[in-house]
Amino acid sequence: MNDHAYSDAERAAIYRVIGERRDMRHFAGGQVAPELLGRVLAAAHQAPSVGLMQPWRFIRITQRELRG
């Protein structure tokens, strides 16, 4: 066993998340806590891209009239 091995529970959680993944087109419209947004963006920043050729850039728009 190496330092990078996942437990059975961790593997099951990953398979569940992958299986339940959905593209969202309609949103509730509520607020997202800044701490949660930071965690999600930090995780997204770690997502792979082929050859690291696709830089990630995020723009947060908080004013509804600018969202178009």
N, C-alpha and C positions, 0 to 999 in steps of 0.2 A: 504494500500500500504506500502511496506517495502523499506528499503534502497537498496535492491538487485533487485528490479523490473526494467525491461528493458522497454523502450518506444516501441511503435508500429514500429517506424522507425528502432530502433536497432534490434528488433526481425526480421523484414523483411530483414535487411542486413545480419544477421546470417544465415537465411534460404537460402538466395541467395548464400552466400559463400559456404555453405554445398552442395547445389545443383550444383554448378559450379566446385566443387573440381575435379581435375584430377591428375593422376600420370604422371609425366613427364619422358620421356625416352630420349628425344633429347633436347639439350639446345642450346641457341644462341651463347654461347661462349664468351660473353662480360664480362666486369668487373662488380662486385657488389660493390657499395659504402660501405666502412667499417661501416658507421652509419646505413645503411639499414640492413646489415648482422647482426649487433649487435641487432637491434630491432627484427629481425626474430628469431634469436637464443634465445633471452630472452623470446619471446612468446612460442617457442618450449619447452623451459625448464619448462614452466608452464603446459605443456600438461599432462594429467593424465595417469597413468599406473596402472594396477590392483595391488592394495596393495602397490603401490610405489616400486615394486620389479624390475623395469627395469630402471636402471640408464641411463641417457643420456650422451653420450660423442660425441664430435664433433672434427673432424680433418680438418683443412683447408689446402689444398694443392694448392699452387700458382704457382708451376713450372710444366708446361705442361708435361715435360718428366717423372715426377714422378707419373703422374696420371694413366698410364698404360692403 
